[in-house]
Amino acid sequence: MKIQRTSILSGKTTEREMPITQEQLDRHRNGELIQDVFYMLSDDDREFIVSGITSDEWNALYKEPEQ
């Protein structure tokens, strides 16, 4: 299923194909915990569903300063 989210950090809209169903999305929207409904997804994929933030954005935000 294609999931489209807008990042709360950058405002950039990204679309990603994920192995999930509409039923699972509905369960999560109705209050079930994301880690219970989408147990098969990575932390990065679950974060994308919740906030639209991609792993690239997180890595850029928390990049180690060069020494």
KATAJO-V882910 format. One record per backbone hydrogen bond with DSSP energy under -0.5 kcal/mol. NH is the residue of the N-H (numbers start at 1). CO is the residue of the C=O. If there is no record, write none. Layout:
{{NH & CO} {NH & CO}}
//
This chain:
{{3 & 16} {5 & 14} {7 & 5} {7 & 12} {8 & 51} {11 & 7} {14 & 5} {16 & 3} {18 & 1} {20 & 18} {25 & 21} {26 & 22} {27 & 23} {28 & 24} {29 & 25} {30 & 26} {31 & 28} {32 & 27} {36 & 33} {37 & 33} {38 & 34} {39 & 36} {41 & 38} {46 & 42} {47 & 43} {48 & 44} {49 & 45} {50 & 46} {51 & 47} {52 & 47} {52 & 48} {53 & 47} {58 & 54} {59 & 55} {60 & 56} {61 & 57} {62 & 58} {63 & 60}}
//
